[in-house]
Amino acid sequence: MSRNYSATRLQAVPVSHGQFSLLLFTFLILLMAYQPVRADQSSSKPVSVVELFTSHGCSSCPPADEYLASLIAQDDSLVALEFHVDYWNQLVHGAAGNWVDPFSSREFTDRQRAYNARPLDGRPGVYTPQIVVNGQYAAVGSDRRRINRFLDKAKAPAQIALQVEPQEDKQLTVQVKHLEKSRTRLWLVVYDLHERTDITAGENKNVTIDNHHIVKSMTQIGKTLTGDAGLTQQLSVNVNLADGEGCSILAQAVLTGPVQGAVNCPRS
């Protein structure tokens, strides 16, 4: 069955300059609203990870501890971790004796040594206080000017985009997106948010020290992950945090290699 479609004559409607401007503005707003968004646009945020190696037995460490606290206060997206090493514990400081740092661990000393067995820009070596930025740059932990420069220099897009969502039964779902072809391992870092300690011996005798994000444990999540650019993988991890604890997740191909991605766990 054939149908006849008659032509309809369109009649021009005069539009004022003001009306035209309004129509054009509305069109541009709609165009911007419907622009396609790249899947990795929001997840390629530059990585900023600061690891401070410190000790209660070190008299030059409190200024570095204070600096780390200021960095945490300035940027809650910064992954800031405080590792207490154990090689100061047996050092006797004259009549003040020695102080055994209650937060210290040989594991954290080994982490610092492993970092410094690799090429690091800046001032490598095993000493306290030392800050390592993104697993690539080293500086004296109280050298704010140099560390700020390293933080600016390290602002490269992440290789691994991490997103963490809390689930029921103290589970976290970790979404891992490879922004480029990569191989990585994920590490769950659990820390005390804040502790205040009265030091009664050693170099810091009679000093009260505030520490923040004091690492308690560092555990690998699952197995090594490999993927091409754009691949998204998902893992679940059980995290039983006590009051006053927090956690972060790091992506590093090796335990002390350059940081590929990082995120702080959401706080309840």
C-alpha positions as CSV (number, residue, x, y, z in Angstrom):
1,M,0.0,0.0,0.0
2,S,1.5,3.3,-1.1
3,R,1.3,6.4,0.9
4,N,1.6,10.0,-0.3
5,Y,3.7,12.3,1.8
6,S,2.9,15.9,1.1
7,A,5.7,18.4,1.6
8,T,5.2,20.8,4.5
9,R,6.5,24.3,4.0
10,L,8.6,25.6,6.9
11,Q,8.0,29.1,7.9
12,A,11.0,31.2,9.1
13,V,10.5,32.7,12.6
14,P,12.4,35.8,13.4
15,V,14.8,35.5,16.3
16,S,16.3,38.5,18.1
17,H,20.0,38.7,18.9
18,G,19.3,38.1,22.6
19,Q,17.2,35.0,21.9
20,F,19.9,33.7,19.6
21,S,22.5,34.1,22.2
22,L,20.3,32.3,24.8
23,L,19.7,29.4,22.4
24,L,23.4,29.1,21.6
25,F,24.3,29.1,25.3
26,T,21.7,26.4,26.0
27,F,23.0,24.3,23.1
28,L,26.6,24.5,24.4
29,I,25.5,23.6,27.9
30,L,23.7,20.5,26.6
31,L,26.6,19.6,24.4
32,M,29.0,19.7,27.4
33,A,26.6,17.7,29.5
34,Y,26.5,14.9,27.0
35,Q,30.2,14.7,26.2
36,P,31.4,11.1,26.5
37,V,33.7,10.6,29.5
38,R,36.8,8.4,29.2
39,A,36.5,5.5,31.6
40,D,39.8,6.2,33.2
41,Q,39.4,10.0,33.4
42,S,38.7,10.2,37.1
43,S,40.8,7.2,38.1
44,S,44.1,8.4,36.5
45,K,44.7,10.8,39.4
46,P,48.4,11.3,40.2
47,V,49.7,9.0,42.9
48,S,51.2,10.6,46.1
49,V,52.7,8.1,48.6
50,V,54.9,9.3,51.4
51,E,56.7,6.7,53.6
52,L,58.6,8.0,56.6
53,F,61.2,5.8,58.3
54,T,61.6,7.0,61.8
55,S,62.3,6.0,65.4
56,H,61.6,7.2,69.0
57,G,65.3,6.7,69.7
58,C,66.3,9.3,67.1
59,S,66.5,12.9,68.4
60,S,66.2,14.4,64.8
61,C,63.1,12.4,64.1
62,P,60.3,14.4,65.9
63,P,60.4,17.3,63.3
64,A,59.9,14.7,60.5
65,D,57.0,13.2,62.5
66,E,55.5,16.7,62.7
67,Y,56.0,17.3,59.0
68,L,54.2,14.0,58.1
69,A,51.3,15.0,60.3
70,S,51.1,18.4,58.5
71,L,51.0,16.6,55.1
72,I,48.1,14.4,56.3
73,A,46.2,17.4,57.5
74,Q,46.7,19.2,54.2
75,D,45.6,16.4,51.9
76,D,43.4,13.5,53.0
77,S,43.9,11.8,49.7
78,L,47.6,11.5,50.3
79,V,48.8,8.1,51.3
80,A,51.1,8.8,54.2
81,L,52.7,5.9,56.2
82,E,55.0,6.0,59.2
83,F,57.4,3.0,59.5
84,H,59.3,2.7,62.8
85,V,62.7,0.9,62.3
86,D,64.3,-1.2,65.0
87,Y,68.0,-0.4,64.7
88,W,67.8,2.4,67.3
89,N,66.5,0.2,70.0
90,Q,69.8,-1.1,71.3
91,L,71.7,2.2,71.0
92,V,72.7,3.5,74.4
93,H,72.6,7.3,74.8
94,G,74.9,7.9,77.9
95,A,73.1,8.1,81.2
96,A,69.8,8.3,79.4
97,G,70.2,4.7,78.3
98,N,68.3,3.2,75.3
99,W,64.7,3.4,74.4
100,V,62.9,0.5,72.7
101,D,60.4,2.0,70.2
102,P,57.1,0.1,70.8
103,F,56.1,0.6,67.2
104,S,59.3,-0.7,65.7
105,S,59.7,-3.8,63.6
106,R,62.6,-5.6,61.8
107,E,60.2,-5.9,58.9
108,F,60.1,-2.1,58.5
109,T,63.9,-1.9,58.8
110,D,64.1,-4.5,56.0
111,R,61.7,-2.4,53.9
112,Q,63.9,0.6,54.2
113,R,67.0,-1.4,53.4
114,A,65.3,-2.9,50.3
115,Y,64.3,0.5,49.0
116,N,67.9,1.7,49.4
117,A,69.3,-1.3,47.6
118,R,67.7,0.1,44.5
119,P,68.6,3.3,42.7
120,L,66.7,6.2,44.4
121,D,66.8,9.8,43.3
122,G,67.7,12.3,46.0
123,R,69.5,11.2,49.2
124,P,69.4,7.4,49.5
125,G,71.0,5.4,52.3
126,V,69.7,3.8,55.5
127,Y,69.2,6.6,58.1
128,T,66.5,8.3,60.1
129,P,64.5,10.3,59.5
130,Q,64.1,9.3,55.9
131,I,61.1,9.9,53.6
132,V,60.6,7.9,50.4
133,V,58.2,9.4,47.9
134,N,56.3,7.1,45.5
135,G,59.1,4.5,45.9
136,Q,61.4,6.6,43.7
137,Y,62.7,9.6,45.7
138,A,64.5,9.8,49.0
139,A,65.2,12.7,51.3
140,V,65.9,13.6,54.9
141,G,62.5,13.4,56.6
142,S,62.5,16.9,57.8
143,D,63.7,18.5,54.6
144,R,60.3,20.0,53.7
145,R,61.5,22.0,50.7
146,R,63.1,19.0,48.9
147,I,60.2,16.6,49.8
148,N,57.7,19.1,48.4
149,R,59.7,19.3,45.3
150,F,59.7,15.5,45.0
151,L,55.9,15.5,45.6
152,D,55.5,17.9,42.7
153,K,57.9,15.9,40.5
154,A,56.2,12.6,41.3
155,K,52.8,13.8,40.1
156,A,52.5,11.4,37.2
157,P,49.3,9.5,36.3
158,A,48.9,6.2,38.1
159,Q,49.5,3.0,36.2
160,I,46.9,1.3,38.3
161,A,43.6,2.9,39.3
162,L,42.3,1.6,42.7
163,Q,38.8,2.0,44.0
164,V,37.8,0.6,47.4
165,E,34.2,0.1,48.6
166,P,33.2,-1.2,52.0
167,Q,30.9,-4.2,52.1
168,E,29.2,-6.1,54.9
169,D,31.0,-8.3,57.4
170,K,34.1,-6.1,57.4
171,Q,34.9,-6.8,53.8
172,L,36.4,-4.4,51.3
173,T,36.0,-4.7,47.6
174,V,39.1,-3.5,45.7
175,Q,38.6,-2.7,42.0
176,V,41.9,-2.7,40.1
177,K,42.0,-1.0,36.6
178,H,45.1,-1.3,34.5
179,L,45.6,2.1,32.8
180,E,48.4,0.6,30.8
181,K,49.8,-2.9,30.4
182,S,51.1,-3.8,33.8
183,R,52.0,-6.4,36.4
184,T,51.4,-5.6,40.0
185,R,50.9,-6.8,43.5
186,L,48.5,-5.2,46.0
187,W,49.4,-4.6,49.6
188,L,47.1,-3.8,52.5
189,V,48.7,-1.5,55.0
190,V,47.0,-1.2,58.5
191,Y,48.1,1.6,60.8
192,D,47.2,3.5,64.0
193,L,45.8,6.9,63.1
194,H,47.5,8.7,66.1
195,E,49.5,7.8,69.1
196,R,51.1,10.0,71.8
197,T,54.1,8.6,73.7
198,D,56.1,9.9,76.7
199,I,59.7,8.9,76.1
200,T,61.6,8.1,79.3
201,A,65.0,7.1,78.0
202,G,67.4,7.5,75.1
203,E,68.0,10.6,73.0
204,N,64.5,11.8,73.3
205,K,64.2,11.3,77.1
206,N,61.5,13.5,78.7
207,V,60.0,14.3,75.2
208,T,56.4,13.6,74.3
209,I,56.1,12.5,70.7
210,D,53.0,12.5,68.5
211,N,52.9,10.0,65.7
212,H,50.4,9.5,62.9
213,H,49.6,6.7,60.5
214,I,51.9,4.3,62.4
215,V,52.2,1.2,60.3
216,K,51.3,-2.0,62.2
217,S,51.2,-4.5,59.3
218,M,51.7,-4.9,55.6
219,T,50.1,-7.9,53.9
220,Q,49.9,-8.9,50.2
221,I,46.3,-9.2,48.9
222,G,45.8,-12.2,46.6
223,K,48.3,-13.1,43.9
224,T,50.3,-11.0,41.3
225,L,47.9,-9.3,38.9
226,T,48.7,-8.8,35.2
227,G,46.6,-7.1,32.6
228,D,46.5,-5.0,29.4
229,A,45.4,-1.4,29.4
230,G,41.7,-1.1,30.2
231,L,41.4,-4.5,32.1
232,T,39.5,-4.2,35.4
233,Q,39.9,-6.9,38.1
234,Q,38.2,-7.1,41.4
235,L,39.3,-8.6,44.7
236,S,37.8,-8.9,48.2
237,V,39.7,-8.5,51.4
238,N,38.7,-9.0,55.0
239,V,39.8,-6.0,57.1
240,N,39.0,-6.0,60.8
241,L,40.0,-2.5,61.9
242,A,39.8,-1.6,65.5
243,D,38.8,1.9,66.7
244,G,41.6,4.4,65.9
245,E,43.0,2.3,63.0
246,G,43.0,3.0,59.3
247,C,44.3,1.4,56.2
248,S,45.7,2.1,52.7
249,I,46.2,-0.1,49.6
250,L,49.4,0.1,47.6
251,A,50.1,-1.3,44.1
252,Q,53.7,-2.2,43.5
253,A,55.2,-4.7,41.1
254,V,57.7,-5.6,43.8
255,L,57.5,-4.8,47.5
256,T,59.8,-1.8,47.3
257,G,59.5,-0.8,43.7
258,P,58.0,2.4,42.3
259,V,54.4,2.9,43.4
260,Q,52.0,2.2,40.6
261,G,48.8,3.2,42.4
262,A,47.5,3.8,45.9
263,V,44.4,4.7,47.8
264,N,43.3,5.2,51.4
265,C,40.5,3.0,52.7
266,P,37.2,4.7,53.4
267,R,36.6,5.5,57.0
268,S,33.3,4.4,58.6
